Amino acid sequence: MGRERMDRPEIDAALMQWLLERVQSGASPEDVVAAMVGRGWKEGDAVAALESAMREHLEAHARDNDLPPPERVPAPLALNGPSVIEAGDRRVTVLANLLHPRVVVFGSVLSDAECDALVAMGRERLRPSSVMNMDTGSDEVQSGRTSDGMFFRRGENALCDRVERRLAALVDWPLENGEGLQLLRYGPGAEYKPHYDYFDPARVGASGTLARGGQRVASIVMYLNTPAHGGATTFPDARFEVAAVKGNAAFFTYDRPHPMTGSLHGGAPVIEGEKWVATKWLRVGRYD
């Protein structure tokens, strides 16, 4: 679901089959779109058709394999979309846009002053980071996550409120469906091993948090400084990584709690210096 809607040609069964064959054969999205343009399609219509085919393919795969049904997720732009997005009080640039897993790298989401202010406000409240135990629902310190962190309440202060409203406008998602910002500091050698951000509904410990806003469907990782070396956000399934650059952000979605989303990600070890990030998680419903 992009920001712009328009009437597009119908996608008949033959075209859908052709698109799926191209995707399954390993053709890149750019090559498929180029082939369609060569057949007389407008580029925007071709991109929309490809996205529709991919969506239908994933949904059919889910049905055939008794997988969880998809949820609606934030969709700030389509393939080959705008290079700049108006996010309320700030213009944000699009640096990279990956189809699967769905990852968008944004530039200049935060100003240097905003990054520094978030670090200053949270520094004295840091505690060793924890991870929810899906069997008990309790938060526990685990060896796979070696950062320090703290949480701001949603709208806790003027800066948090401004940033949260900007993010809601940027990714076109309700403000009230967002958790509060989490501030994290990774020192030398610290990392967060690859993991998923969604909650496993089959695990007893997830029931409490799922009752407060439903499932997580997207994450926004904002970089508050630029480490001297290391600290990238990695997506192992896609062999893709996002460099930690001050003011930029990695946005990614997962439309169901299943590895098929390709949303496995991690924070690579900091080799030199330290890394500060602010993370925003988005829920399918209102989060209180």
N, C-alpha and C positions, 0 to 999 in steps of 0.2 A: 504494500500500500504506500505509494509515494505521495508527495505533496501536490502533484498536479494530476488531474484526471481528464481524460478526453475520450471521445468515441474512437474505438480501434476496430480493425477488421476481425471477423469471427475466426476462431481457431478451430478448424474442423479436425476430425479424427486422423486424417492422413497427415496433416501438418504436425499434430501432436506426436504421432508416432515417429515422424522424421526428426523432430526436435529431441525426443527421448533417445533415439538411436545415436544422434550426434553426442549427446551428453554422456551416455553410457560408454561410448567408444573412446572417451577421454578428450574430445575436442574442447578447446578453451571457449569460454563465453564470447570472447572477442571474435574468434573465428566463426562461430555459429551466427552471430549478429551480422558479420560481414557477408556471409553467404546469403543471408536473408535479404540484406540490402541489395546484393547483386541480382536477386530475383524480383526486385521492384518494391520491397517494403521500405517504409520510412524507418529511420534508425530507432526512434522512440517506440514505434509500434513493435519492432523486432525485439527490442529489449523487454518490453512488457510480455510478449508472447513467450520468450525464453523463461522469464521468471515464473509465468503461469505453468509452463511445462515442468519446471523443476519442482514447483509446489505440488502439482498433481502427482508427480513421480514419488515424492517423499510421503505424501498422504496415502498413496496406494501401498507403498512399502510398509507403512505403519499398520494399515488394515490387514494386510496379508500375514503380518508377523505378530499380530496381537500387541502392538505397541501403544503407548499412551497417545491419546488424540492431541492434535496441536492446539496451542493457545494463540490468541492474537498477540503480536509483539510490536514494540516500537519500530517504525520504518521511516527514518528521516529522509531517505532519498533512494531512488532507483539506480540501476547501473547507468553509467554515463550521465549522471545527474549534474546539478549545479556545482561549481567549484567553491562557491561561497554561500553560506546559509545565514540568514538574518535570525539571530537568537535573542530577540527582545532588545536587550541593551548592548549587544555586541555582535559584530560580524565574525563568523567562524569559518575557517577554510577547511576544505576536504582534501586530505593528503593521500589517502588510500581507501579503497572500497572493495572488500572481498565478499564474494557471493556465498561460499560455503567453506568453513563456517562464516556466518554473517558478522564481519568485522569492519568497522569504519574507523579510520584514524583521523582525528580532528586536530587542526592547528589553531593556536591562540584562543583556546577556550577560556583561559584565565590570564589576567595580566600578571606581570612580575610582582607588583605590589600585593595583589590578592593572594598569590602563592605564599609570599613571605608572611602575610598577616595570618593565614591559616596555620602555618607552622608555629608562629609565635603564640597563637591562642591555645594550641593543643599541646605544646611541648611539655608543660609541667603536669599534664594529665595522663601521660603515656604509662601503659602497663604492658607486661608481656602479652602478645597476641594469643588468642584462643580460637578453637574450632569447635563447632557444635558436634557433640556426640549424637549421631542419629539413632542410637539405641536407647539413650536416656533423656535426650533433650537438653542436657547440661553443656555448658561451655567448658572446654578443657584445653590446657596448654599441650601442644603436640610437637614432636621433633621436626615434622615437615614444614612448620611455619615458625620462623625464627625472627620475626619482627616484633616491634613494640607498637601499640596502637591505643586509640581512644575513639569514642563516638560523640558526635555533636547531636543533640536533638534536632529534628527537622524544624527549621526556622528559629534556631536557638538565639541567633543574633542577626544583625543587619547584613553582615557579609554572607553568612550561611543562607539566609533567605534570598539574597540577590543571586547567588550562584545557583541555588536550587531552581529558582524561577527561570534562569537562563537555560539550564539543562532541560527543563520541561519543554521550553519553547524549541530548543535545538532538536530534540528527538521526537517531538510531537506526542507527548505522553502526559497524562494528568499529574499535576504537582502532588496531589494527595496520595498517589500510588507509589511514591518514593520513600525509601527509608532515609534516615538521617545520614549525613556524611560521616564516613569513617576515615580518620587520619592514621597513617602508618609510617613508621620510620624503619628502614633497613640499614643496619650498619655493615661494615666490612664482613663479607662472608655470609650475610643473612640472605635468606631466600624463602620462597613459598613454592613448594613442590607442586607439579601439575595436579589440578583438581577441577571439580565442577562447582559452580555457584548455586545451582538449583538444589532443592531439598528432595530427598527420595521419599515419595509418599508411602512407600511400602514399609518404611522404618517407623517404629513406634515413636521415637523421639522427635519426628518431624511434625507431629500433629499440632503441637502448641503454636509453633511459628506459622504454620499454614493457616491456622484459624485467624491470624492477624494479617489479612491482606492477600491471602492465597499464595500461589507459587511465584518465585522470582522468574522473570522473563528476560532481563537485560542487566548488564553491568556497565558502568562508566568508570574507568580508571584515569584519574587526572594526575599528571606529574608536576610536583611542586618544586622540583629542582632538577638539574642535569647531573647525574653521577659522573665522576671522572672516567669510570670504566665499569661496564656490566650493568645489571639491573633491568634488562629488557623484559617486557611482557611477552611470553612465548605461547604459541599455539601449536603444540606438537603434531596434531593430526594434519595440519595444513603446512607444516614446515615453514611457519611464518612467525616473525617476531616484530614487535614494536619497540623502537628505541625510546628510552625514558628521556624526554626533552621537556624542559620547564615550560609550563603553560599549555602543552599539548595533552591529548586524551585518547585513549583506546575505548571504543564503544563496541559491545558485542551482544548478540541476542541468542536465546535458546528457547524454541517454541514448545518444548516438552522436556520433562526430566528424564532424558535418555542420551547415551553417548552418540546416537545418530546425529545429534545437533553439531558434532564436531567442536563443541565449546570447551573442551579440555584446555586448560591454560595454567600458566604458572608465572611466578616472578623469579627470573634467573638470578643467581648469586651476584651480589655487589662485589666487584673485584677491587675497586679503589674508591674511596670516599664513602658517601652515604646516599640513600635514596629516600625521598619523601613523596608519598602519594596521598590523594584523597579519593576514596571510592564511594560511588553512589550505586545502590541496587534498586531496581525497579520491580514492582510487584504487578500481578495481573489485576488486582483490585485495590481499594483504599487501604492504606497501611496506617494503623493507629497504635 
